[in-house]
Amino acid sequence: MVEEASNSGTEATAIVQVGEVSSWLTENGFENQPLEVDHLGIELVQVEADYLLPIASALYSYGFNYLQCQGAIDLGAGKELVSFYHLIKVADNVDKAIEVRLKVFLPRDNPKVPSVYWIWKAADWQERESYDMYGIIYEGHPNLKRILMPEDWIGWPLRKDYISPEFYELQDAY
């Protein structure tokens, strides 16, 4: 099956092959957008922030019980932020593991997405790092605070439009 897909924020469309996971989601009534496979041939699926929790819960029930990685990227100054999730369905035969990557495109002025911590506990520190570096708010996270930068740091250092401060005074710990 071939379907037209377009990345959020771009005008160009590409023809992509609809993968197994995207097809399963569509068959079960979950709205999603298939994207081009990545450089390793792993299926990419775009989901809306409002549908992330229902889709993540469904995929967990479908067997994707391992969150290998959660992270974020900045598509460029003035463009969207992306929160991504690399999920693995480990079968009895480890050689037959199925992988999928979910991508949630978020507006940079108000990047909010539900936390998947309650589905995969491994998201705890990974979502905190994405918050700390990109400013993405993971709603429902039990302890969303800075993990790498000092608590009083201003800004999100991995955003492409971030301007480093000329001076930062480290407070005396004593």
Contacts in CASP RR format, 6 or more apart in sequence:
PFRMAT RR
TARGET T0000
AUTHOR 0000-0000-0000
METHOD contacts of the structure
MODEL  1
MVEEASNSGTEATAIVQVGEVSSWLTENGFENQPLEVDHLGIELVQVEAD
YLLPIASALYSYGFNYLQCQGAIDLGAGKELVSFYHLIKVADNVDKAIEV
RLKVFLPRDNPKVPSVYWIWKAADWQERESYDMYGIIYEGHPNLKRILMP
EDWIGWPLRKDYISPEFYELQDAY
1 17 0 8 1.000
1 18 0 8 1.000
1 23 0 8 1.000
2 15 0 8 1.000
2 16 0 8 1.000
2 17 0 8 1.000
2 18 0 8 1.000
3 15 0 8 1.000
3 16 0 8 1.000
3 18 0 8 1.000
3 34 0 8 1.000
4 13 0 8 1.000
4 14 0 8 1.000
4 15 0 8 1.000
4 16 0 8 1.000
5 13 0 8 1.000
5 14 0 8 1.000
5 15 0 8 1.000
5 16 0 8 1.000
5 33 0 8 1.000
5 34 0 8 1.000
5 35 0 8 1.000
5 36 0 8 1.000
5 46 0 8 1.000
6 12 0 8 1.000
6 13 0 8 1.000
6 14 0 8 1.000
7 35 0 8 1.000
7 46 0 8 1.000
7 105 0 8 1.000
8 46 0 8 1.000
8 80 0 8 1.000
8 105 0 8 1.000
9 79 0 8 1.000
9 80 0 8 1.000
9 105 0 8 1.000
14 36 0 8 1.000
16 34 0 8 1.000
16 35 0 8 1.000
16 36 0 8 1.000
16 37 0 8 1.000
17 34 0 8 1.000
17 37 0 8 1.000
18 26 0 8 1.000
18 34 0 8 1.000
19 34 0 8 1.000
19 43 0 8 1.000
20 43 0 8 1.000
20 98 0 8 1.000
21 43 0 8 1.000
21 45 0 8 1.000
21 59 0 8 1.000
21 98 0 8 1.000
21 100 0 8 1.000
22 32 0 8 1.000
22 33 0 8 1.000
22 34 0 8 1.000
22 43 0 8 1.000
22 45 0 8 1.000
24 62 0 8 1.000
25 32 0 8 1.000
25 45 0 8 1.000
25 55 0 8 1.000
25 58 0 8 1.000
25 59 0 8 1.000
26 32 0 8 1.000
28 58 0 8 1.000
30 47 0 8 1.000
30 51 0 8 1.000
30 54 0 8 1.000
30 55 0 8 1.000
30 58 0 8 1.000
31 47 0 8 1.000
31 48 0 8 1.000
31 51 0 8 1.000
32 45 0 8 1.000
32 46 0 8 1.000
32 47 0 8 1.000
32 51 0 8 1.000
32 55 0 8 1.000
33 45 0 8 1.000
33 46 0 8 1.000
33 47 0 8 1.000
34 43 0 8 1.000
34 44 0 8 1.000
34 45 0 8 1.000
34 46 0 8 1.000
35 44 0 8 1.000
35 45 0 8 1.000
35 46 0 8 1.000
35 103 0 8 1.000
36 44 0 8 1.000
37 43 0 8 1.000
37 44 0 8 1.000
38 44 0 8 1.000
38 101 0 8 1.000
42 86 0 8 1.000
42 99 0 8 1.000
42 100 0 8 1.000
42 101 0 8 1.000
43 99 0 8 1.000
43 100 0 8 1.000
43 101 0 8 1.000
44 100 0 8 1.000
44 101 0 8 1.000
44 102 0 8 1.000
44 103 0 8 1.000
45 100 0 8 1.000
45 101 0 8 1.000
45 102 0 8 1.000
45 103 0 8 1.000
46 102 0 8 1.000
46 103 0 8 1.000
46 104 0 8 1.000
46 105 0 8 1.000
47 55 0 8 1.000
47 102 0 8 1.000
47 103 0 8 1.000
47 104 0 8 1.000
48 104 0 8 1.000
49 104 0 8 1.000
49 106 0 8 1.000
49 112 0 8 1.000
49 113 0 8 1.000
49 114 0 8 1.000
52 102 0 8 1.000
52 104 0 8 1.000
52 113 0 8 1.000
52 114 0 8 1.000
52 116 0 8 1.000
53 114 0 8 1.000
53 116 0 8 1.000
53 119 0 8 1.000
55 102 0 8 1.000
56 85 0 8 1.000
56 102 0 8 1.000
56 116 0 8 1.000
56 119 0 8 1.000
56 120 0 8 1.000
57 119 0 8 1.000
59 87 0 8 1.000
59 100 0 8 1.000
59 102 0 8 1.000
60 119 0 8 1.000
60 120 0 8 1.000
62 89 0 8 1.000
63 89 0 8 1.000
64 87 0 8 1.000
64 88 0 8 1.000
64 89 0 8 1.000
64 98 0 8 1.000
64 100 0 8 1.000
65 89 0 8 1.000
65 90 0 8 1.000
65 120 0 8 1.000
66 87 0 8 1.000
66 88 0 8 1.000
66 89 0 8 1.000
66 90 0 8 1.000
66 120 0 8 1.000
67 85 0 8 1.000
67 86 0 8 1.000
67 87 0 8 1.000
67 116 0 8 1.000
67 119 0 8 1.000
67 120 0 8 1.000
67 122 0 8 1.000
67 123 0 8 1.000
67 126 0 8 1.000
68 86 0 8 1.000
68 87 0 8 1.000
68 88 0 8 1.000
68 99 0 8 1.000
69 84 0 8 1.000
69 85 0 8 1.000
69 86 0 8 1.000
69 126 0 8 1.000
70 83 0 8 1.000
70 84 0 8 1.000
70 85 0 8 1.000
70 86 0 8 1.000
70 116 0 8 1.000
70 122 0 8 1.000
70 123 0 8 1.000
70 126 0 8 1.000
70 127 0 8 1.000
70 130 0 8 1.000
71 83 0 8 1.000
71 84 0 8 1.000
71 85 0 8 1.000
71 126 0 8 1.000
71 129 0 8 1.000
71 130 0 8 1.000
72 81 0 8 1.000
72 82 0 8 1.000
72 83 0 8 1.000
72 84 0 8 1.000
72 130 0 8 1.000
72 133 0 8 1.000
72 134 0 8 1.000
72 136 0 8 1.000
72 158 0 8 1.000
73 81 0 8 1.000
73 82 0 8 1.000
73 84 0 8 1.000
74 81 0 8 1.000
74 82 0 8 1.000
74 108 0 8 1.000
74 134 0 8 1.000
74 158 0 8 1.000
74 159 0 8 1.000
74 160 0 8 1.000
75 81 0 8 1.000
75 82 0 8 1.000
76 160 0 8 1.000
76 161 0 8 1.000
77 160 0 8 1.000
77 161 0 8 1.000
78 108 0 8 1.000
78 161 0 8 1.000
79 108 0 8 1.000
80 105 0 8 1.000
80 106 0 8 1.000
80 107 0 8 1.000
80 108 0 8 1.000
81 105 0 8 1.000
81 106 0 8 1.000
81 107 0 8 1.000
81 108 0 8 1.000
81 111 0 8 1.000
81 134 0 8 1.000
81 135 0 8 1.000
81 136 0 8 1.000
81 159 0 8 1.000
82 103 0 8 1.000
82 104 0 8 1.000
82 105 0 8 1.000
82 106 0 8 1.000
83 103 0 8 1.000
83 104 0 8 1.000
83 106 0 8 1.000
83 111 0 8 1.000
83 113 0 8 1.000
83 130 0 8 1.000
83 136 0 8 1.000
83 138 0 8 1.000
84 101 0 8 1.000
84 102 0 8 1.000
84 103 0 8 1.000
84 104 0 8 1.000
85 101 0 8 1.000
85 102 0 8 1.000
85 103 0 8 1.000
85 116 0 8 1.000
86 99 0 8 1.000
86 100 0 8 1.000
86 101 0 8 1.000
87 99 0 8 1.000
87 100 0 8 1.000
87 101 0 8 1.000
87 102 0 8 1.000
88 97 0 8 1.000
88 98 0 8 1.000
88 99 0 8 1.000
89 97 0 8 1.000
89 98 0 8 1.000
89 99 0 8 1.000
89 100 0 8 1.000
90 97 0 8 1.000
91 97 0 8 1.000
91 98 0 8 1.000
104 113 0 8 1.000
106 112 0 8 1.000
106 113 0 8 1.000
106 136 0 8 1.000
108 159 0 8 1.000
111 134 0 8 1.000
111 135 0 8 1.000
111 136 0 8 1.000
111 137 0 8 1.000
112 136 0 8 1.000
112 137 0 8 1.000
112 139 0 8 1.000
113 136 0 8 1.000
113 137 0 8 1.000
113 138 0 8 1.000
113 139 0 8 1.000
114 138 0 8 1.000
114 139 0 8 1.000
114 140 0 8 1.000
115 123 0 8 1.000
115 127 0 8 1.000
115 138 0 8 1.000
115 139 0 8 1.000
115 140 0 8 1.000
115 141 0 8 1.000
115 144 0 8 1.000
116 123 0 8 1.000
116 127 0 8 1.000
117 123 0 8 1.000
117 124 0 8 1.000
117 127 0 8 1.000
117 138 0 8 1.000
117 140 0 8 1.000
117 141 0 8 1.000
117 142 0 8 1.000
118 140 0 8 1.000
123 138 0 8 1.000
124 141 0 8 1.000
124 142 0 8 1.000
124 143 0 8 1.000
125 147 0 8 1.000
127 138 0 8 1.000
127 141 0 8 1.000
127 144 0 8 1.000
128 141 0 8 1.000
128 143 0 8 1.000
128 144 0 8 1.000
128 145 0 8 1.000
128 146 0 8 1.000
128 147 0 8 1.000
129 147 0 8 1.000
129 148 0 8 1.000
130 136 0 8 1.000
130 138 0 8 1.000
131 137 0 8 1.000
131 138 0 8 1.000
131 141 0 8 1.000
131 144 0 8 1.000
131 145 0 8 1.000
131 146 0 8 1.000
131 147 0 8 1.000
132 146 0 8 1.000
132 147 0 8 1.000
132 148 0 8 1.000
132 149 0 8 1.000
132 156 0 8 1.000
133 148 0 8 1.000
133 149 0 8 1.000
133 156 0 8 1.000
133 157 0 8 1.000
133 158 0 8 1.000
133 159 0 8 1.000
134 156 0 8 1.000
134 158 0 8 1.000
134 159 0 8 1.000
135 155 0 8 1.000
135 156 0 8 1.000
135 159 0 8 1.000
137 144 0 8 1.000
138 144 0 8 1.000
145 151 0 8 1.000
146 153 0 8 1.000
149 157 0 8 1.000
150 168 0 8 1.000
150 170 0 8 1.000
150 171 0 8 1.000
152 171 0 8 1.000
153 168 0 8 1.000
154 165 0 8 1.000
155 162 0 8 1.000
156 162 0 8 1.000
157 164 0 8 1.000
END
